[in-house]
Amino acid sequence: MRRFLSLVLALLIPFAAAAESDWANARVSKKRNPEFIETVPWDQIGDNNPGQYHFLLLCIDQWKTKPRPEGIDPPTDSEGNRRNFFGDTDGIVILTLDTVARRIMITSIVRDALIARPDSTEKKQHAGRINYVYNDYGPDALCRLISEHLGIRIEKYMLFNFSQIQDIIDLESLDGVYVYLKKSEIAYLARYAVPRHSTIKAEGYFTAKGDPLALHCVTKSNLPLDFSIPADTFARSANGTVQEETSFTGSNGSAITFMKKGECLITLDDGTEEKGFYSYEHGRLAVMTGADVFLNPRAPEGTYHLKGHAALLYMRIRKSSRNDTDFIRTQRVRNVLSALADQCRAFSLEEANALANSIMEHKDVTNMNLQDMLDAASLAWNLRDCTIEEFRVPKEDDVRSIDYAGMSALEINWTSTRVKYHEFLDHTTLTRDFDFLVDDE
């Protein structure tokens, strides 16, 4: 009997896939009314999978937040047109921790996705873009709406603005993030004059704290550098650089020279020289060798160390090349979140709790209290050895462009999307958007 069912499924799956593809590629006018969106009413959503905990993470497109009062009508201007007053959600991510299957999952939702608005009724459904929901109806409405569109229960959410996101990435315990940058992305970041040393190719990035500063690093030539540097070498200067060119010799005969403008030169014991940059801030000396993206669009592609501001700009890149799409943008958000999660793998439980406290201090809007955050940190810490799995809503077979009510959006086959999303939650899968990545050659 089991063999028979397997045979039936094997025969049906190709037809199901073809039907989904037909929906995405159907010849329909771009300017049209959307199809009716099938959702799952909140009171009909079943329990989440045993051991699975979902958290909604939101980023609004504002540097400073205007608190949104509960129970108010959607904001409009004097002529009755919609107004982005409290901020639209520029990033929408579901973090799922599975303590039974031992999985960490990051699901991103494109901001242009068309949804059934919270003001829809049984008689009349109103469609709108998902990134408008927070501003118009509030965070609880958005949390419930996503639950009904995906068929899972999400009850905890945290919302951040741009300033808070970059401050969290710059927390001392995280100290930035390592991300692989393509040439088009480097050119984009350089165009926006990313702060000097904010993105450095991470071939020789190392830091030191204390007094004296014990500097240990393995360079490209695989030779250890071992320097002991008095902290007041830099502390005397207001901007964290030396007042005059200063050199130090390491225990193995190598040398490092610090110059006034934040540049440095490392000379290995065989005479090989490596140019780099340094900065001294908050008692920490950072030395970097490699390519600085600052105003340098020709820097080579590779893995770079992104500080908070640069990481935020990277996540918000709209068009780094003509082939870019909003799907690539959601991939960049997942890239940063995955990289941050990787950096937390070596944390102790005490360090994880300290990070949770710091995040709570930088949060904007949430229905989580400190204990909720500490519980989530404990769950994540126990899963620190897991591979980060990724999913994107929508998949390529479930989306098509639409111009509706004066806005450009993405119409989604939510019924098919729910099926694929639940398959992802039920079975270990690693889904990345390599098929959407830009080819710069």
C-alpha positions as CSV (number, residue, x, y, z in Angstrom):
1,M,0.0,0.0,0.0
2,R,2.8,2.4,0.9
3,R,4.5,1.7,-2.5
4,F,1.2,2.4,-4.2
5,L,0.8,5.8,-2.5
6,S,4.4,6.7,-3.3
7,L,3.8,5.9,-7.0
8,V,0.6,8.0,-7.0
9,L,2.5,11.0,-5.5
10,A,5.4,10.6,-7.9
11,L,2.9,10.7,-10.8
12,L,0.9,13.7,-9.4
13,I,3.8,16.0,-8.3
14,P,5.0,16.9,-11.9
15,F,1.4,17.9,-12.7
16,A,1.1,20.0,-9.5
17,A,4.4,21.7,-10.3
18,A,3.2,22.4,-13.8
19,A,0.0,23.9,-12.6
20,E,1.9,26.3,-10.2
21,S,4.2,27.3,-13.0
22,D,1.1,28.0,-15.2
23,W,-0.3,30.3,-12.5
24,A,2.9,32.3,-12.3
25,N,3.3,32.5,-16.1
26,A,-0.3,33.0,-17.0
27,R,-1.0,35.6,-19.7
28,V,-2.8,38.2,-17.6
29,S,-2.8,41.9,-17.8
30,K,-0.4,43.6,-15.4
31,K,-3.1,46.3,-14.6
32,R,-5.9,44.3,-13.2
33,N,-7.8,43.4,-10.0
34,P,-6.1,40.7,-8.0
35,E,-7.5,37.2,-7.5
36,F,-9.3,36.4,-4.3
37,I,-6.7,35.5,-1.6
38,E,-7.4,32.4,0.4
39,T,-6.3,32.7,4.0
40,V,-6.7,30.6,7.2
41,P,-8.9,32.4,9.8
42,W,-7.1,32.9,13.1
43,D,-9.4,30.6,15.0
44,Q,-8.9,27.8,12.5
45,I,-5.1,27.8,12.6
46,G,-3.9,24.6,14.3
47,D,-1.1,24.4,16.9
48,N,2.4,24.9,15.7
49,N,4.7,21.9,15.3
50,P,5.9,20.5,18.6
51,G,8.9,22.4,19.8
52,Q,8.7,25.1,17.1
53,Y,8.7,28.7,18.2
54,H,8.1,31.6,15.7
55,F,9.3,35.2,16.2
56,L,8.4,38.0,13.8
57,L,11.3,40.5,13.3
58,L,10.4,43.8,11.6
59,C,12.4,46.8,10.4
60,I,10.7,50.1,9.5
61,D,12.0,52.5,6.9
62,Q,12.7,55.3,9.4
63,W,15.8,56.4,11.4
64,K,13.7,57.7,14.3
65,T,10.4,56.2,15.3
66,K,7.0,57.9,15.8
67,P,5.2,55.7,18.3
68,R,2.0,54.4,16.8
69,P,-1.0,54.6,19.2
70,E,-3.3,51.6,19.4
71,G,-6.8,51.7,17.9
72,I,-6.3,54.6,15.5
73,D,-7.4,54.7,11.9
74,P,-4.9,54.4,9.1
75,P,-3.1,57.8,8.7
76,T,-4.0,60.0,5.7
77,D,-3.2,63.4,4.4
78,S,-5.6,66.4,4.1
79,E,-7.0,64.9,0.9
80,G,-7.6,61.5,2.3
81,N,-4.6,59.8,0.6
82,R,-2.6,57.1,2.5
83,R,0.3,58.6,4.5
84,N,3.5,56.8,5.6
85,F,3.6,58.4,9.0
86,F,4.7,55.6,11.4
87,G,6.9,53.8,8.9
88,D,6.5,50.9,6.4
89,T,8.1,47.6,7.2
90,D,11.3,47.6,5.0
91,G,12.2,44.1,6.3
92,I,9.9,41.3,7.4
93,V,11.6,38.1,8.8
94,I,10.2,35.1,10.7
95,L,12.8,33.5,13.0
96,T,11.8,29.9,13.8
97,L,13.6,27.9,16.6
98,D,12.8,24.1,16.5
99,T,13.9,22.4,19.7
100,V,12.6,19.0,18.6
101,A,14.2,18.7,15.2
102,R,17.0,20.9,16.3
103,R,16.7,23.5,13.5
104,I,17.1,27.3,13.1
105,M,15.1,28.7,10.2
106,I,15.0,32.3,8.8
107,T,12.0,33.1,6.5
108,S,11.9,36.5,4.7
109,I,8.8,37.9,3.1
110,V,9.1,40.4,0.2
111,R,7.8,43.8,1.1
112,D,5.8,44.2,-2.1
113,A,3.7,41.0,-1.5
114,L,0.0,41.6,-2.0
115,I,-2.2,40.5,1.0
116,A,-5.8,40.6,2.2
117,R,-5.9,43.7,4.4
118,P,-7.1,43.5,8.0
119,D,-10.1,45.6,7.1
120,S,-11.4,42.8,4.8
121,T,-14.8,41.3,5.6
122,E,-16.7,38.2,4.5
123,K,-18.5,40.2,1.9
124,K,-15.6,42.4,0.6
125,Q,-11.9,41.6,0.5
126,H,-9.5,44.5,0.3
127,A,-6.0,43.8,-1.1
128,G,-2.9,45.8,-0.2
129,R,0.9,45.6,0.1
130,I,2.2,43.8,3.2
131,N,4.7,46.5,4.1
132,Y,1.9,49.0,4.6
133,V,0.1,47.0,7.3
134,Y,2.2,48.1,10.3
135,N,1.7,51.8,9.5
136,D,-2.0,51.5,8.7
137,Y,-3.1,48.9,11.3
138,G,-0.3,48.3,13.8
139,P,2.1,45.5,14.7
140,D,-0.5,43.1,16.3
141,A,-2.6,43.3,13.1
142,L,0.5,42.5,11.0
143,C,1.5,39.6,13.2
144,R,-2.0,38.1,12.9
145,L,-2.2,38.8,9.2
146,I,1.0,36.9,8.5
147,S,-0.2,34.0,10.6
148,E,-3.4,33.8,8.6
149,H,-1.6,33.9,5.2
150,L,0.9,31.3,6.2
151,G,-1.2,29.1,8.4
152,I,1.0,29.2,11.5
153,R,0.6,31.0,14.9
154,I,3.1,33.9,15.4
155,E,2.4,35.7,18.6
156,K,5.7,37.4,19.5
157,Y,7.2,40.3,17.5
158,M,9.9,42.9,17.7
159,L,10.2,46.0,15.6
160,F,13.3,48.1,15.0
161,N,14.2,51.3,13.1
162,F,17.3,51.8,11.0
163,S,19.3,53.4,13.9
164,Q,18.6,50.5,16.2
165,I,19.5,47.9,13.6
166,Q,22.9,49.4,13.0
167,D,23.5,49.9,16.7
168,I,22.8,46.2,17.4
169,I,25.2,45.1,14.7
170,D,27.9,47.4,16.3
171,L,27.4,46.0,19.8
172,E,30.8,45.1,21.3
173,S,29.8,41.5,21.5
174,L,29.1,41.3,17.8
175,D,31.4,44.0,16.4
176,G,30.0,44.0,12.8
177,V,29.3,41.1,10.4
178,Y,31.3,39.3,7.7
179,V,29.5,39.2,4.3
180,Y,30.6,38.2,0.8
181,L,30.2,41.2,-1.5
182,K,29.8,41.0,-5.3
183,K,31.4,43.6,-7.5
184,S,28.0,45.4,-8.2
185,E,27.4,45.6,-4.4
186,I,30.8,47.0,-3.7
187,A,30.2,49.7,-6.4
188,Y,26.9,50.5,-4.8
189,L,28.3,50.9,-1.3
190,A,31.2,53.0,-2.6
191,R,28.8,55.3,-4.3
192,Y,27.1,56.0,-1.0
193,A,30.5,56.9,0.7
194,V,30.4,54.2,3.3
195,P,32.4,55.4,6.3
196,R,36.1,54.7,6.0
197,H,37.1,51.3,7.4
198,S,33.4,50.4,7.7
199,T,33.8,47.7,5.1
200,I,37.2,46.1,4.9
201,K,38.2,42.9,3.1
202,A,38.6,40.5,6.0
203,E,41.9,38.9,5.0
204,G,43.7,40.5,8.0
205,Y,41.2,41.8,10.4
206,F,42.1,41.6,14.1
207,T,41.4,43.5,17.3
208,A,43.0,44.0,20.7
209,K,41.8,45.3,24.0
210,G,43.5,46.1,27.3
211,D,46.8,47.9,28.2
212,P,49.1,47.0,26.8
213,L,47.3,46.0,23.6
214,A,48.3,42.4,22.8
215,L,47.9,42.2,19.0
216,H,47.9,38.6,17.6
217,C,47.1,37.9,13.9
218,V,47.8,35.4,11.2
219,T,48.3,37.3,7.9
220,K,48.0,36.0,4.3
221,S,51.6,34.7,4.5
222,N,50.5,32.6,7.5
223,L,53.1,34.2,9.8
224,P,52.0,35.1,13.3
225,L,52.2,38.8,14.4
226,D,52.8,39.4,18.1
227,F,52.9,43.0,19.3
228,S,52.6,44.6,22.7
229,I,51.4,48.2,22.3
230,P,50.8,50.8,25.0
231,A,47.1,51.9,24.9
232,D,48.0,55.5,25.4
233,T,49.7,55.4,21.9
234,F,46.2,56.1,20.6
235,A,44.3,57.3,23.6
236,R,46.1,60.7,23.5
237,S,44.5,61.5,20.2
238,A,40.9,62.6,20.0
239,N,40.1,60.6,16.9
240,G,41.9,57.4,17.9
241,T,45.0,57.8,15.6
242,V,48.6,58.4,16.5
243,Q,49.9,62.0,16.8
244,E,53.1,61.1,14.9
245,E,54.2,58.1,13.0
246,T,55.0,55.3,15.4
247,S,56.5,51.8,14.9
248,F,56.5,48.6,17.0
249,T,58.5,45.4,16.6
250,G,56.9,42.0,17.2
251,S,58.4,39.0,19.0
252,N,59.2,37.3,15.7
253,G,60.9,40.2,14.1
254,S,57.9,41.6,12.2
255,A,57.0,45.3,12.6
256,I,53.9,47.5,12.4
257,T,53.9,51.2,11.7
258,F,50.9,53.4,12.5
259,M,50.5,56.7,10.6
260,K,48.6,59.9,11.4
261,K,45.7,59.4,8.9
262,G,44.6,56.0,10.1
263,E,46.8,54.0,7.7
264,C,49.3,51.4,8.8
265,L,52.1,49.2,7.3
266,I,52.9,45.7,8.5
267,T,56.4,44.4,7.6
268,L,56.9,40.7,8.0
269,D,60.3,39.2,9.0
270,D,61.0,38.3,5.4
271,G,60.5,41.9,4.3
272,T,57.0,41.4,2.8
273,E,54.8,44.5,3.3
274,E,51.1,44.7,3.8
275,K,49.2,48.0,3.8
276,G,46.2,48.4,6.0
277,F,44.1,50.7,8.2
278,Y,43.6,51.0,12.0
279,S,41.2,52.7,14.4
280,Y,41.1,52.9,18.2
281,E,37.6,53.3,19.7
282,H,36.1,52.5,23.1
283,G,39.4,50.9,24.3
284,R,39.6,48.6,21.3
285,L,42.3,48.7,18.6
286,A,41.2,47.4,15.2
287,V,43.8,46.7,12.5
288,M,42.6,45.8,9.0
289,T,44.5,44.7,5.9
290,G,43.0,44.3,2.5
291,A,40.7,46.4,0.3
292,D,38.7,49.3,1.7
293,V,35.3,49.8,-0.1
294,F,35.2,53.5,1.0
295,L,34.8,55.4,-2.4
296,N,36.6,52.5,-4.1
297,P,34.2,50.8,-6.6
298,R,37.1,48.7,-8.0
299,A,37.7,46.9,-4.7
300,P,37.7,43.1,-5.5
301,E,34.7,41.0,-4.6
302,G,35.1,38.8,-1.6
303,T,34.3,38.6,2.1
304,Y,34.3,41.9,3.9
305,H,33.8,43.0,7.5
306,L,30.8,45.3,7.6
307,K,30.2,47.6,10.5
308,G,26.6,48.6,11.4
309,H,26.0,51.5,9.0
310,A,27.6,49.6,6.0
311,A,25.6,46.4,6.9
312,L,22.4,48.4,7.0
313,L,23.1,50.0,3.6
314,Y,24.0,46.5,2.2
315,M,20.6,45.1,3.4
316,R,18.8,48.1,1.8
317,I,20.4,47.9,-1.6
318,R,17.6,48.4,-4.1
319,K,19.4,48.1,-7.4
320,S,23.1,47.2,-7.6
321,S,22.7,46.0,-11.2
322,R,20.0,45.9,-13.9
323,N,19.2,42.3,-12.9
324,D,18.5,43.0,-9.3
325,T,15.1,42.2,-7.8
326,D,13.4,42.5,-4.4
327,F,14.2,38.8,-4.0
328,I,17.9,39.6,-3.9
329,R,17.2,42.2,-1.3
330,T,15.5,39.7,1.0
331,Q,18.5,37.4,0.4
332,R,20.8,40.1,1.6
333,V,18.8,40.5,4.8
334,R,19.0,36.8,5.4
335,N,22.8,36.9,4.7
336,V,23.3,39.4,7.5
337,L,21.1,37.6,10.0
338,S,22.8,34.3,9.2
339,A,26.2,35.8,9.6
340,L,25.3,37.3,12.9
341,A,23.9,34.0,14.1
342,D,27.2,32.3,13.1
343,Q,29.1,34.8,15.2
344,C,27.0,33.9,18.2
345,R,27.9,30.2,18.0
346,A,30.9,30.6,20.4
347,F,28.9,32.5,23.0
348,S,28.4,31.2,26.5
349,L,24.9,31.2,27.9
350,E,25.8,34.3,30.0
351,E,27.0,36.1,26.8
352,A,23.8,35.1,25.0
353,N,21.7,36.5,27.8
354,A,23.8,39.7,27.8
355,L,23.2,40.1,24.1
356,A,19.4,39.5,24.6
357,N,19.5,42.3,27.2
358,S,21.3,44.6,24.8
359,I,18.8,43.9,22.0
360,M,15.9,44.6,24.4
361,E,17.5,48.0,25.1
362,H,17.6,48.8,21.4
363,K,14.2,47.5,20.5
364,D,11.5,49.8,19.4
365,V,8.1,48.1,19.6
366,T,7.5,44.6,20.9
367,N,5.1,42.5,22.9
368,M,8.0,40.5,24.4
369,N,9.2,41.3,27.9
370,L,12.7,40.7,29.2
371,Q,11.9,37.2,30.3
372,D,10.5,36.3,26.9
373,M,13.7,37.5,25.4
374,L,15.9,35.6,27.8
375,D,13.8,32.4,27.1
376,A,14.3,32.9,23.3
377,A,18.1,33.5,23.9
378,S,18.2,30.2,25.8
379,L,16.4,28.4,23.0
380,A,18.8,29.8,20.4
381,W,21.9,29.0,22.5
382,N,20.9,25.4,22.8
383,L,20.7,25.3,19.0
384,R,23.9,27.1,18.4
385,D,25.5,24.2,16.5
386,C,22.6,24.0,14.0
387,T,22.9,25.0,10.3
388,I,20.9,28.1,9.5
389,E,18.2,27.2,7.0
390,E,16.5,29.8,4.8
391,F,13.2,30.2,3.1
392,R,11.7,33.0,1.0
393,V,8.1,34.0,0.5
394,P,7.2,33.8,-2.3
395,K,8.9,31.0,-4.3
396,E,9.4,31.8,-8.0
397,D,6.5,29.6,-9.1
398,D,4.0,31.4,-6.9
399,V,4.4,35.1,-7.8
400,R,3.6,37.5,-10.6
401,S,3.7,41.3,-11.0
402,I,0.5,43.4,-10.7
403,D,-0.4,47.1,-10.9
404,Y,-3.4,47.6,-8.7
405,A,-5.0,50.6,-7.0
406,G,-2.1,52.9,-8.2
407,M,0.6,50.7,-6.7
408,S,3.1,48.2,-8.1
409,A,3.0,44.9,-6.1
410,L,3.6,41.2,-6.3
411,E,0.5,38.9,-6.5
412,I,1.2,35.7,-4.7
413,N,-0.5,32.3,-4.8
414,W,-0.8,32.0,-1.1
415,T,-2.4,28.6,-1.1
416,S,0.6,27.1,-2.9
417,T,3.0,29.1,-0.8
418,R,1.4,27.8,2.5
419,V,1.9,24.2,1.3
420,K,5.6,24.8,0.4
421,Y,6.2,26.7,3.7
422,H,4.7,23.9,5.8
423,E,6.8,21.4,3.9
424,F,9.8,23.5,4.8
425,L,8.8,23.6,8.4
426,D,8.2,19.9,8.5
427,H,11.3,18.7,6.7
428,T,14.9,19.9,6.8
429,T,15.7,21.9,3.7
430,L,18.2,24.5,2.8
431,T,16.8,27.1,0.4
432,R,18.9,29.9,-0.9
433,D,18.2,32.2,-3.9
434,F,21.3,31.4,-6.0
435,D,19.0,31.2,-9.0
436,F,18.2,34.9,-8.4
437,L,21.7,36.2,-7.7
438,V,23.2,38.7,-10.0
439,D,25.8,37.7,-12.6
440,D,28.1,40.6,-12.9
441,E,30.3,39.2,-15.7
